Amino acid sequence: MNIPESTQADLLHKVLIIVDSTLYDVLNYEIDRYAYDIHYVYGCNLIMEWVNEETCQDIKNLILSYHSGLDGCVFFGDIVPAKYEANDLAADTTLKNWPCDMYYMDLTGVWTDTTNNHIFNLYSGDLKPEIFIGRISTTNMGNLLGEVEGVRMYLNKNHKYWIGYQHVDKKYGLAYTNNPWKSYSYFNDSIVFLYGDGNHDSFNSDNLTSFGKEDYLNRLGDDRYEFIQLASHSDYYYHCKFGKLENESILGNVLFNHEIQALGFNLFCCYACRWTAASNSNAFLAGDYIYSPNTKGLCVVGSTKAGSMYPFTNFNKSLGRGETMGQALVDWWRKKTQYSHDLELCWFFGLTIIGDPLVNFFHCTNSTCQDQLTLTSYDSSNTPLSYYLTSEKITVAPPATGSFTIPVGDHCIFNAPTVEIKGEFLCPFGSSMEILNEGCRDNCDE
């Protein structure tokens, strides 16, 4: 798949989708639909490549082959992680290794494995990424979800978001800060940059009587919140030392089975995004937030190791401008200059995005979801993908002396509750078309 950039592209210009071929074999419809949705919304160039048991160096070389103008990559399936090894100043001083997606995000740095153990341990460069990476995979959800079932369910939910079935009101964020960080102003205050003054709640144990596990779970189920920033001690499978007395824990399985309303999360929670840590009985924390059938969540930014993102101001400012989750992380990295090389490695080198990195928190279909559309001819000036989407009806009605002809090599999608085709309609061998009957919805309060 290679869908060229269209004239509407402004926020994104080029996205590479890398898919595990075995997953694509059974989910090709859902994964292709994701690409169609992203192109419809952003107009960006969409490229898809299939892989099967490639090494991390192979994946990196594939990314580099498309580097010109590339904004980021979306990984589908359990794409191999690169690993990095260092003395971990964020936890203690012992030598540790962790999954490190910065290897894929940084296209200009030099990565070296001096011990030949397939784990990088030297990195030189500007410590800044050029592109974002997001991972969509339920392979490592323990016995809670199977890979195919889980990804299909997630992509169906994600598709509903892009075509307007998920309401987006651009109103409210939540910062929930446990004891160790309650005195740091940026934990409490920087959420303001996402939705503006007055459009957020900031709570810690000093300013909320009910602060703790039960209150947090209640707020996860509150549909006021579209984005939640949590600061909590955590391990791979649970939040710990939670609440006023730091005597509560929230197990990941509790989160998986709990209703969650927010779309996005910034988890200042050690190991929350360590997808490789899942066991038969436990999923990893970020997966619990977005892959459960009980959640509306679509994306999490967090770390695969001890440490996480801080401060949050520049990240939230980017999100508040309507940037994607992925671009906001890249912006945060590019504007952060105040830490030493060792601390950068230990606090921030585990940062990654679990879920769709192209989600933004101002995605409204109100301006694009028209009620009805009448087409008299095929617009061949579009890219090889033409996606027509309305809330009520699409009518294809060429004049008596003309036809609606899909050119060879083009794919045409009509998506509306009612699709009516009149007159001469031609879809010759080598072209293709789909009729979907979902339609779109106006989904945002203006």
Buried (B, 14 or more C-beta within 10 A) or exposed (E): BEBBBBEEBEBBBBBBBBBBEBBBEEBEEBBBBBBBBBBBBBBBBBBBBBBEEBEBBEBBEBBEEBEEEBBBBBBBBBBBBBBBBBEBBBBEEEEBBBBBBBBBBBBEBEBEBEEEEEBBBEBEEEBBBBBBBBBBBBBBBBEBBEBBEBBBBBBEBBBBBBBBBBBBBBBBBBBBBBBEBBEBEBBBBBBBBBBEEEBBBBBBBEEBEEBBBEBBBEBBEBEBBBBBBBBBBBBBBBBBBBBBEBEBBBBBBBBBEBBBBBBBBBBBBBBBBBBBBBEEEBBBBBBBBBBBEBBBBBBBBBBBBBBBBBBBBBBBBBBBBBBBBBBBBBBBBBBBEEBEEEEBBBBBBBBBBBBBBBBBBBBBBBEBBBEEBEBEEBEEEBBBBBBBBBBBBBBBBBEEEEEBBBBEEBBBBBBBEEBEBEBBBEBEEEBEBBEBEBBBBBBBEE
